Amino acid sequence: MVKEVKEVKEVKEAEEEKEEKEVKKVDVEDDDEFDDEADKAEGIDYKIENVVATVVVEITEKIDLNIIARKHADVEYNPERFPGLVMRILKPKATILIFSTGKMVVTGMRKASEADRVVEKVLKNIRKAGIKVSNPEITIQNIVASGDLHTNIDLNMAAIVMEFAMYEPEVFPGLIYRMPDPKTVFLIFSTGRIVCTGAKKRSIVREAVKLLNVQVRELGVAKKELGNTDYQDITFI
């Protein structure tokens, strides 16, 4: 009897190990390649705040999200308000939206390299509810970063001299700048604080922030003093 139980346990562990290996490593850059201190010395000051990824898994039938909600008490599912189930992972920290179609959206990660570990844990939780899912395909869709140009910015002048820029202070206190190459979107505030979005790799974020630093100074919109501003710093959750 003990031998049979042991064999069953070994088979189950082997199946779980096989399922975990199905999650293909996301092809992302190694964070060790980036030297934050060296970048800051060059005036390239930014911090990754959020990495967004999408996941598609193979399913034999539509996922019954009610079953997952009953199995895991810490998830949120209210189909009358939102069609997806919300699951949170603590390590690595992430929030996952799961839909009955087998599609998922992962947000809240600080590194793209965390995506595969997050998906492994999500699939494990789904399988614990008796639902079969396999062959996850993970795609990094967006990286959001905050940063500092270390100079005040004359936004009115920037709106005139910077192509692809839009500034409507009565609507929003920041200037929206759509950088064509590398393709990213910046929110630029008079304090020099920035938000960069639209990149899918950290190297693109770094390149865009570096280029923006050069542009604001070459175009003459960088000002050491602009007086008081009503802008308050952005807090990322």
C-alpha positions in Angstrom: 0.0 0.0 0.0 2.8 2.4 1.0 4.6 1.5 -2.3 1.5 2.3 -4.4 1.0 5.7 -2.6 4.7 6.5 -3.3 4.4 5.6 -6.9 1.3 7.7 -7.3 3.1 10.7 -5.7 6.1 10.3 -7.9 3.9 10.2 -11.0 2.1 13.3 -9.9 5.3 15.1 -9.2 6.7 14.1 -12.6 3.5 15.4 -14.3 3.7 18.7 -12.5 7.4 19.1 -13.4 6.5 18.4 -17.1 3.7 21.0 -17.0 6.0 23.6 -15.5 8.6 23.0 -18.3 5.9 23.9 -20.8 6.3 27.5 -19.9 8.9 28.7 -22.4 11.4 31.3 -21.1 10.5 34.7 -22.4 13.2 36.1 -24.6 14.2 39.2 -22.6 17.4 41.1 -21.8 19.4 40.3 -18.8 19.0 43.0 -16.2 22.7 42.5 -15.3 23.5 44.1 -18.6 22.4 47.5 -17.4 24.5 49.6 -15.0 22.0 52.0 -13.3 24.8 54.0 -11.5 26.8 54.5 -14.7 23.6 55.6 -16.5 22.8 58.2 -13.8 26.3 59.5 -14.1 25.5 60.2 -17.8 22.2 61.8 -16.9 20.1 58.7 -17.9 17.9 58.5 -14.8 14.9 56.1 -15.1 13.2 53.3 -13.2 11.0 50.5 -14.5 7.6 50.8 -12.8 5.4 48.2 -14.6 5.8 45.5 -17.2 2.7 44.3 -19.0 2.5 41.0 -20.7 -0.2 39.0 -22.5 -0.5 35.2 -22.3 -2.5 32.8 -24.5 -2.9 29.1 -23.4 -4.4 26.1 -25.2 -7.7 24.9 -23.8 -10.0 22.1 -24.7 -13.1 24.1 -23.7 -13.9 27.5 -22.3 -12.5 28.0 -18.8 -15.1 28.1 -16.1 -13.9 31.0 -14.0 -16.4 30.1 -11.2 -14.5 26.9 -10.5 -11.3 28.8 -10.0 -13.0 31.3 -7.8 -14.4 28.6 -5.6 -11.0 26.8 -5.4 -9.0 30.0 -4.5 -10.6 32.3 -2.0 -8.0 35.1 -2.6 -9.1 35.7 -6.2 -11.7 38.3 -7.3 -14.5 37.4 -9.8 -17.6 39.5 -10.4 -18.8 38.7 -13.9 -21.6 41.4 -13.6 -18.9 44.1 -13.4 -16.0 42.6 -15.3 -15.7 39.4 -17.4 -12.3 38.4 -16.2 -11.0 36.8 -13.0 -8.4 38.7 -11.0 -5.6 36.7 -9.5 -2.6 38.1 -7.5 0.8 36.5 -7.1 3.1 37.7 -4.3 6.5 36.5 -5.5 7.2 37.8 -8.0 4.5 40.4 -7.4 2.0 40.6 -10.2 -1.7 40.9 -11.0 -3.2 38.6 -13.6 -6.5 39.0 -15.4 -7.8 35.6 -16.6 -10.5 35.2 -19.2 -12.6 32.2 -20.2 -11.1 32.2 -23.6 -7.7 31.2 -22.3 -6.2 34.7 -22.7 -4.5 36.5 -19.8 -3.0 39.9 -19.0 -0.2 40.2 -16.5 0.6 43.5 -14.9 2.6 44.9 -12.0 5.9 43.1 -12.7 9.1 45.1 -12.4 11.1 42.9 -14.7 10.2 41.2 -18.0 12.2 38.2 -16.8 9.7 37.6 -14.1 6.9 36.7 -16.6 7.7 33.0 -17.0 7.7 32.5 -13.2 4.4 34.3 -12.8 2.8 32.3 -15.5 4.1 29.0 -14.0 2.4 29.9 -10.7 -0.9 31.0 -12.4 -1.1 27.7 -14.4 -0.4 25.7 -11.3 -3.3 27.4 -9.5 -5.6 26.9 -12.5 -4.7 23.2 -12.7 -5.4 22.8 -9.0 -9.0 23.7 -9.8 -9.1 20.7 -12.2 -8.9 22.8 -15.4 -6.6 21.7 -18.2 -4.4 24.4 -19.8 -1.2 24.0 -21.8 1.4 25.6 -24.1 1.4 29.2 -22.8 2.7 31.8 -25.2 3.9 34.9 -23.4 4.4 38.3 -25.1 5.8 41.4 -23.4 3.5 44.2 -24.6 4.5 47.3 -22.7 7.1 48.6 -20.2 6.3 51.7 -18.2 9.1 53.7 -16.6 9.4 56.9 -14.6 12.4 59.1 -14.8 14.0 62.5 -14.2 15.7 64.9 -16.7 17.3 66.8 -13.8 16.2 70.1 -15.2 13.0 72.1 -15.3 11.3 72.2 -18.7 9.6 75.1 -20.4 6.6 73.1 -21.6 5.1 76.0 -23.7 8.3 76.3 -25.7 8.6 72.5 -25.9 5.2 72.3 -27.5 6.3 74.7 -30.2 9.8 73.4 -31.0 9.3 69.6 -30.4 7.6 67.8 -33.3 4.9 65.3 -32.3 4.3 67.1 -29.0 1.0 68.1 -27.5 0.4 70.3 -24.5 -3.0 71.4 -23.1 -2.3 72.5 -19.5 -6.0 73.2 -18.9 -6.7 69.5 -19.5 -3.5 67.8 -18.2 -0.4 69.3 -16.6 2.1 67.4 -18.6 3.3 67.5 -22.2 2.7 64.4 -24.4 5.6 63.7 -26.7 5.4 60.8 -29.2 9.0 60.0 -30.0 9.1 58.4 -33.5 12.4 56.5 -33.0 12.7 54.6 -30.8 8.9 54.5 -30.9 7.7 55.5 -27.4 5.4 58.0 -25.7 6.6 60.4 -23.0 4.7 62.4 -20.4 7.0 65.4 -19.6 6.3 67.6 -16.6 7.7 71.1 -15.9 9.7 69.7 -13.0 11.7 67.5 -15.4 9.9 64.4 -14.2 8.9 62.0 -17.0 6.9 58.9 -17.7 7.9 56.6 -20.6 5.5 54.1 -22.1 5.2 52.0 -25.3 8.6 50.2 -25.2 8.8 46.4 -25.2 12.4 46.2 -24.1 14.4 47.9 -21.3 17.1 48.8 -23.8 14.5 50.8 -25.8 13.5 52.7 -22.6 17.1 53.5 -21.9 17.7 54.7 -25.5 14.6 56.8 -25.5 15.4 58.5 -22.2 19.0 59.1 -23.3 17.7 60.7 -26.5 15.1 62.9 -24.7 17.9 64.2 -22.4 19.8 65.4 -25.4 16.8 66.8 -27.2 15.5 69.0 -24.4 18.9 70.6 -24.0 19.7 71.0 -27.7 16.2 72.5 -28.4 16.7 75.0 -25.5 13.6 74.0 -23.5 15.6 72.9 -20.4 15.5 75.6 -17.8 17.2 75.6 -14.4 14.4 77.7 -12.7 10.8 78.0 -13.7 9.3 79.1 -10.3 6.6 77.3 -8.5 4.6 74.5 -10.1 1.4 72.8 -9.1 2.6 69.5 -10.4 2.8 66.7 -7.9 4.9 63.6 -8.4 3.3 60.5 -9.7 3.0 57.5 -7.5 3.0 54.1 -9.1 1.1 51.3 -7.4 
